[in-house]
Amino acid sequence: MVSQGKLLCKACKTEVPLIKSSIKKHITTSKHEDNMSKLKLRHSADNEIKVFLSDYFRDNPDEAGGTNVSPETLVYRYRVVAACLKNGVPIEKLDGLRPIFEEAGKSLVHSSCLRPFIPKVEEQEIYRLRDELAKQFITIVFDGRESGGVE
């Protein structure tokens, strides 16, 4: 992507000189190829989430969060909620951080409107874990304590 006269490699998140030999050299590096693979995986995952959310909100138009919103914005909100859940950040904390998130140019709504994304993140995580653990033998041990083994 060219921005302000500079070539930006979206996969590597670096500037590349606008010189043909430099561009050729950059795109043949193993780091660039690895980053491109990761970017392609991210795009395919985003497309799956986009379809999942679009279908869900089309079937449930009365639920907050998905009405009159672009699929890209839905994916962004989904990713923000997933990141909060993954890192143990309460959704309510996003209300104070909202201006910072919106500087990225994406619309972020009040935390009460982001709550409907929590079950969707959970559902996708369960699907991901099922795929990851398919055809593997696992053992779950429960010792009967309510503390979950942590004292």
N, C-alpha and C positions, 0 to 999 in steps of 0.2 A: 504494500500500500504506500502510495506517495503522499506525503503530508509536508507542507511548507518547504518544498524542494528537497526533501530527504526521503529515502526509501526505508520503510519500516518493515521488517520481517515480523509478521503477526505470530508465527509459530515460535520464533526465538525471542521475540520482544526486544529486538536490538535494531540499531540503525545500520544500514548497509550503504556504502558509497555508491553513487549513481555512475559507476564505471562497470562496463560490461564484464571485464575480467574479474573484478571484485564480486560481482553478483554470481558469476559462474562458480567462483571459488567457494562462496558462502553456501550455495545450494548443494554442493557436493560434500560438505562436511558431514561427519557422522552425527554431530550434535544437531544439525539442522534436520537431518533425516529422522532422528529420534523424536525431535519436537514436532515434526510434521505428522508422524504416526500418532502421537498423543493428541494433537489437534484434531485429526480425523476421528479418533475415538470419541473425543469430547463432542464433536459435531453430531456424530451418530447417536450418542447418548442424549444430547439436547433434542434431537429430532424425535426420539422415542418419548421423552418427557413431554414435548410439545404436543404430540398426538394424544398421549395419555390425558393430559390436562384439558386439551381442547374437547376431547370426547366426553370427559367427565363434566365439564361445565356446560356443554351443549345438552347433556342428559339431565343436568341439575341446574337449570337457569336461575332458580330462586336462591342458590347458595352464593354468599358474598365472595368476591375475589376474582371472578372470571367474567363478569358482564362487561361488555364493551371494552375489552382489553386485548391488545395484540398478543398472539402466541409467544412472541419473543419476550414481552414483559412478564407473562405468566411464568416462563422458564426462569427469568431473572429472579422473580419473587420466590419461586420454588427453591432455587439455588441459595438464596439468602437464608431462607428458613432452614434448609438442610444444613448449611454451615453453622447456624446458631445451635441446632440440635446436636450436631457432631461435636461441637466444642463446649457444650454445657452452658451456653449463654441463653438466659431467659428471653423469650420473644419480646417482652415488654421493654427490654433495654434498647430495642431498635427504635423506639419512639424518640429517644434522645439522640441517637446516632443517625436518624433519618436525613438531616441536611447533608451529612458527609456522603451517605450512599447516593443521594440524588445528584450530587456533583458529577457523578459518573454518567449523567444524562438519562438515567432510567427512573421511572416512576415507582416510588415505594409508598405504600399506604400505611395507615395506622396498624398497630400490632393486632388489634381485634379483627381486622380484615385479613391478616396473614395466618391466623389460627387455623382456618380451614385447610391450609396446606400441610399441617402436621400429620394428619392421617394418610395423606397422599405420599409424603416422604417415607412414612413408616411402611406403607404398602410396597413402594418401590424397593426399599431396603430389604424387606422380606423376600421379594422376588430375586433380588441380587444374591442374597445369602443362599436361597434354595439352589440357584444355578451354581454357585461357588461350591456348595457342599454336596451336590448331587454325586451319587455313586461313591461316596466316601463313608467310611465307618467312623462314627464319632461316639464318644461316651459323655454322658451328662451325669454328674454325681451330685446328689442332694443329701446333706447330712441332717436335715430336719430343723435346723436353726432358722429363726426368722430374720437374723441379721445378714443372711446370705454368705456366711462364712467370715465376715469382717467383724472384728471385735474392737 
